[in-house]
Amino acid sequence: MNPKTEHLGWLGTGRMGAAMAGRLIEAGARLTVWNRTAAKIEPLVAKGAAAAESITDLGDCDIVFVMVSTPQDLVKVVSGENGLLSGDNKPSLIVDCSTVSEETSAEVRASAAAAGVAFLAAPVSGNPHVVAEGGACIVASGPYETFQRAKPYLEQIAKVAVHAGEGEQSRLVKLCHNLYLGMMVEALVEVTSLAEKGGTDRAAFLEFLNGTVLASDWVRKRTDDLVKRDWKPTFTTELLRKDFDLGLGAARALEVPMPVGSAVYQLIQSAIGTGLRHEDFLSLYDQQARAAAVLPEGNA
């Protein structure tokens, strides 16, 4: 099929899904969208997308992209009762961009194969702002021919699209990424609170850090949020915990010790227990700063 004429579907238009679908619309794709909460598709419809009345209506599309929050959501919307594969018409390819376990991915891939539908696992790195700016990265796995078919669209969504293997390898790669991200943020908030406790202004410390060889684009972009303690979510603490659950589960299965990751998991759990569940995961700073008495208990 000609990539310029294929009819694309998008299932799941939360913060990440909407940003990714928006990139396809901006590139001129013919796109039909569906979301459980119908109001969330309205901005995409305003940009030119068509609205599907049901998930099964997306079966009229050539390729359907999926972006949902949890493994259970993926199973439900693809292979569950009234899911994408339950209709009379089915897409020829499903590209799932969610972050789920290898086991869930393999289960959904098998359901797709039984229905005669190709499946590509293609999780994405980047928050909605990064995606909108064209800075996201996608790691995909599945048959190479399937990857090649989806690649033009993946490269419209992201600056990089890498094929990691013929099976479920991309799922573990994305979980490794998010494990590292959580460990990195915890390290950042620990050293920041230490500098503060010693009398250095938080903004001054981060300005220094951003000028060193340890700097990264991500920390630079999030510095203002950390200085202002702006926890408007790009990726919530609860979702980070979900990915640590999956990542540490994979480590156990593969007999890989994860001492740092295991410790950070407990700190994430503690942050959720103290009310930071729905805040951006950078709010791990508040948990650390209170423990260090940089912030008073109960400071909001």
C-alpha positions as CSV (number, residue, x, y, z in Angstrom):
1,M,0.0,0.0,0.0
2,N,1.0,3.6,-0.6
3,P,1.9,5.3,2.7
4,K,0.4,8.5,1.3
5,T,-3.0,6.9,0.8
6,E,-3.4,4.5,3.7
7,H,-6.2,5.1,6.1
8,L,-4.8,5.2,9.7
9,G,-6.6,4.7,13.0
10,W,-5.6,5.8,16.4
11,L,-6.9,4.2,19.6
12,G,-6.2,6.0,22.9
13,T,-5.9,9.8,22.9
14,G,-4.6,10.6,26.4
15,R,-1.8,13.0,26.8
16,M,0.7,10.9,24.9
17,G,-1.7,9.5,22.3
18,A,-3.0,12.9,21.4
19,A,0.4,14.3,20.9
20,M,1.5,11.4,18.7
21,A,-1.7,11.4,16.7
22,G,-1.3,15.1,16.2
23,R,2.1,14.5,14.6
24,L,0.4,12.3,12.0
25,I,-2.3,14.8,11.3
26,E,0.3,17.5,10.8
27,A,2.1,15.3,8.3
28,G,-1.1,15.0,6.3
29,A,-2.2,11.6,7.3
30,R,-5.8,10.5,6.9
31,L,-6.6,9.6,10.5
32,T,-9.7,8.3,12.4
33,V,-9.5,8.4,16.2
34,W,-11.3,6.8,19.1
35,N,-11.0,7.2,22.9
36,R,-13.0,5.8,25.8
37,T,-13.6,9.4,27.0
38,A,-15.0,10.9,23.8
39,A,-14.2,14.5,24.8
40,K,-10.5,13.7,24.5
41,I,-10.7,13.3,20.7
42,E,-12.2,16.7,20.1
43,P,-8.9,18.6,19.7
44,L,-7.8,16.0,17.1
45,V,-11.1,16.2,15.2
46,A,-10.6,20.0,15.2
47,K,-7.3,19.5,13.5
48,G,-8.8,17.3,10.8
49,A,-9.2,13.8,12.2
50,A,-12.4,11.8,11.8
51,A,-14.2,10.5,14.9
52,A,-15.0,6.7,15.2
53,E,-18.2,5.9,17.0
54,S,-16.8,2.6,18.4
55,I,-13.5,0.7,18.5
56,T,-14.7,-1.7,15.9
57,D,-15.2,1.2,13.4
58,L,-11.4,1.4,13.4
59,G,-11.4,-2.0,11.7
60,D,-12.0,-0.1,8.4
61,C,-8.5,1.4,8.7
62,D,-5.4,-0.1,7.1
63,I,-3.2,0.4,10.2
64,V,-4.3,1.2,13.7
65,F,-2.0,2.7,16.3
66,V,-2.7,2.0,20.0
67,M,-1.6,4.0,23.0
68,V,-3.1,3.0,26.4
69,S,-1.9,3.2,30.0
70,T,-1.8,-0.4,31.3
71,P,-1.4,-4.0,30.1
72,Q,-5.0,-4.7,31.1
73,D,-6.2,-1.8,28.9
74,L,-4.2,-3.1,25.9
75,V,-5.8,-6.6,26.2
76,K,-9.3,-5.1,26.6
77,V,-9.2,-2.7,23.6
78,V,-7.5,-5.1,21.2
79,S,-8.6,-8.7,22.0
80,G,-11.3,-8.2,24.6
81,E,-15.0,-8.3,24.1
82,N,-16.0,-5.5,21.8
83,G,-12.3,-4.8,21.2
84,L,-10.6,-3.9,17.9
85,L,-10.4,-7.6,16.7
86,S,-14.0,-8.3,17.5
87,G,-15.5,-6.6,14.5
88,D,-16.3,-7.9,11.1
89,N,-13.6,-5.7,9.5
90,K,-10.1,-5.7,10.9
91,P,-7.0,-3.6,10.1
92,S,-4.1,-5.4,8.4
93,L,-1.7,-4.0,11.0
94,I,-1.8,-3.0,14.6
95,V,1.1,-0.9,16.0
96,D,1.0,-0.7,19.8
97,C,3.0,2.2,21.3
98,S,2.0,1.4,25.0
99,T,4.5,0.4,27.7
100,V,3.5,-3.1,28.7
101,S,5.2,-6.4,29.6
102,E,6.6,-8.9,27.1
103,E,4.0,-11.4,28.3
104,T,1.0,-9.1,27.6
105,S,2.5,-8.1,24.2
106,A,3.0,-11.7,23.2
107,E,-0.6,-12.5,24.2
108,V,-2.0,-9.6,22.1
109,R,0.3,-10.5,19.2
110,A,-1.0,-14.1,19.2
111,S,-4.6,-12.8,19.2
112,A,-3.8,-10.6,16.3
113,A,-2.1,-13.4,14.4
114,A,-5.1,-15.6,14.9
115,A,-7.3,-12.9,13.4
116,G,-4.9,-12.6,10.4
117,V,-3.6,-9.2,11.6
118,A,0.1,-8.2,11.7
119,F,1.3,-6.7,15.0
120,L,4.3,-4.4,15.8
121,A,5.3,-3.5,19.4
122,A,6.5,0.1,19.2
123,P,6.8,1.8,22.6
124,V,7.9,5.4,22.7
125,S,10.3,7.5,24.7
126,G,9.3,11.1,25.4
127,N,6.6,13.1,27.2
128,P,3.8,14.9,25.3
129,H,5.9,18.1,25.0
130,V,8.8,16.2,23.6
131,V,6.6,14.3,21.2
132,A,4.9,17.5,20.0
133,E,8.3,19.0,19.3
134,G,9.4,16.0,17.2
135,G,12.0,14.8,19.7
136,A,10.5,11.4,20.7
137,C,12.3,8.1,20.1
138,I,10.5,4.8,19.2
139,V,11.9,1.3,19.6
140,A,10.0,-1.4,17.7
141,S,10.0,-5.2,17.5
142,G,8.3,-7.7,15.4
143,P,8.9,-9.1,11.9
144,Y,11.3,-6.8,10.0
145,E,8.9,-6.5,7.0
146,T,6.2,-5.3,9.4
147,F,8.5,-2.7,10.9
148,Q,9.4,-1.5,7.4
149,R,5.7,-1.0,6.6
150,A,5.1,1.1,9.7
151,K,8.5,2.9,9.7
152,P,7.3,5.9,7.5
153,Y,4.6,6.7,10.1
154,L,6.9,6.1,13.1
155,E,9.4,8.6,11.6
156,Q,6.6,11.1,11.3
157,I,5.9,10.7,15.0
158,A,9.4,10.5,16.3
159,K,13.0,11.6,15.3
160,V,14.3,8.0,15.7
161,A,12.6,4.6,15.0
162,V,14.8,1.6,15.8
163,H,14.1,-2.1,15.1
164,A,15.2,-4.1,18.1
165,G,14.3,-7.6,17.1
166,E,11.7,-10.0,15.7
167,G,9.8,-10.7,18.9
168,E,9.1,-8.7,22.1
169,Q,12.5,-7.1,22.6
170,S,11.2,-3.6,22.3
171,R,9.1,-4.0,25.5
172,L,12.1,-4.8,27.6
173,V,14.2,-2.0,26.0
174,K,11.4,0.5,26.9
175,L,11.2,-0.8,30.5
176,C,15.0,-0.5,30.8
177,H,14.7,3.1,29.7
178,N,12.0,3.9,32.3
179,L,13.9,2.1,35.0
180,Y,16.9,4.3,34.2
181,L,14.8,7.4,34.1
182,G,13.4,6.7,37.6
183,M,16.9,6.0,39.0
184,M,18.2,9.2,37.3
185,V,15.5,11.4,38.7
186,E,15.9,10.0,42.2
187,A,19.7,10.6,42.0
188,L,19.0,14.2,40.8
189,V,16.6,15.0,43.6
190,E,18.9,13.5,46.2
191,V,21.9,15.6,45.3
192,T,19.8,18.7,44.8
193,S,18.3,18.4,48.3
194,L,21.8,17.8,49.7
195,A,23.1,21.0,48.1
196,E,20.1,22.9,49.5
197,K,20.5,21.5,53.0
198,G,24.1,22.8,52.8
199,G,22.9,26.3,52.0
200,T,22.9,26.5,48.2
201,D,19.9,27.8,46.4
202,R,18.2,25.1,44.3
203,A,18.2,27.2,41.2
204,A,21.9,27.9,41.6
205,F,22.8,24.3,42.1
206,L,20.9,23.2,39.0
207,E,22.4,26.1,36.9
208,F,25.8,24.8,37.9
209,L,24.9,21.1,37.1
210,N,23.5,22.1,33.7
211,G,26.8,23.6,32.8
212,T,28.8,20.4,33.5
213,V,29.5,17.3,31.6
214,L,26.8,15.6,33.6
215,A,24.1,17.8,32.0
216,S,21.4,16.4,29.8
217,D,18.7,18.0,27.6
218,W,16.0,16.3,29.8
219,V,17.3,17.9,33.0
220,R,17.7,21.3,31.3
221,K,14.1,21.1,30.1
222,R,12.8,20.1,33.5
223,T,14.9,22.5,35.6
224,D,12.3,25.2,35.7
225,D,9.7,22.7,36.9
226,L,12.0,21.5,39.6
227,V,13.0,25.0,40.7
228,K,9.3,26.1,40.9
229,R,8.1,22.7,42.2
230,D,5.6,22.5,39.3
231,W,4.3,18.9,39.3
232,K,1.8,19.3,36.5
233,P,2.0,15.7,35.1
234,T,3.9,14.8,32.0
235,F,4.3,11.2,33.4
236,T,2.8,10.5,36.8
237,T,4.4,8.8,39.8
238,E,1.7,6.1,39.5
239,L,2.7,5.3,35.9
240,L,6.3,5.2,36.9
241,R,5.5,2.6,39.6
242,K,3.7,0.5,37.0
243,D,6.8,0.5,34.8
244,F,9.0,-0.4,37.7
245,D,6.7,-3.2,38.6
246,L,7.0,-4.5,35.0
247,G,10.8,-3.8,34.7
248,L,11.7,-5.4,38.0
249,G,9.5,-8.4,37.2
250,A,11.5,-8.8,34.0
251,A,14.7,-8.6,35.9
252,R,13.6,-11.3,38.3
253,A,12.6,-13.6,35.4
254,L,16.0,-13.1,33.8
255,E,17.9,-13.4,37.1
256,V,19.4,-9.9,36.8
257,P,20.1,-8.2,40.2
258,M,18.7,-4.6,40.3
259,P,19.8,-3.2,43.7
260,V,19.5,0.5,42.8
261,G,16.2,0.0,40.9
262,S,14.7,-2.0,43.8
263,A,15.6,0.8,46.3
264,V,14.1,3.5,44.0
265,Y,10.9,1.4,43.7
266,Q,10.4,1.7,47.4
267,L,10.9,5.5,47.3
268,I,8.3,5.7,44.5
269,Q,5.9,3.7,46.6
270,S,6.6,5.9,49.5
271,A,5.9,9.0,47.4
272,I,2.6,7.6,46.2
273,G,1.7,6.7,49.8
274,T,2.2,10.4,50.9
275,G,-0.2,11.8,48.2
276,L,2.0,12.2,45.1
277,R,0.2,9.5,43.1
278,H,-1.1,11.8,40.3
279,E,1.7,14.3,40.3
280,D,4.5,14.4,37.8
281,F,7.2,11.9,38.8
282,L,9.6,14.8,39.3
283,S,7.7,15.3,42.5
284,L,10.0,12.6,44.0
285,Y,11.9,15.8,45.0
286,D,9.2,16.6,47.6
287,Q,9.5,13.2,49.1
288,Q,13.3,13.5,49.3
289,A,13.3,17.2,50.4
290,R,10.9,16.4,53.3
291,A,13.0,13.5,54.4
292,A,16.1,15.9,54.4
293,A,14.1,18.6,56.2
294,V,14.6,20.9,53.3
295,L,10.9,21.2,53.1
296,P,8.7,21.1,56.2
297,E,6.3,18.2,56.7
298,G,3.0,18.8,54.9
299,N,4.5,21.6,52.7
300,A,2.4,21.7,49.5
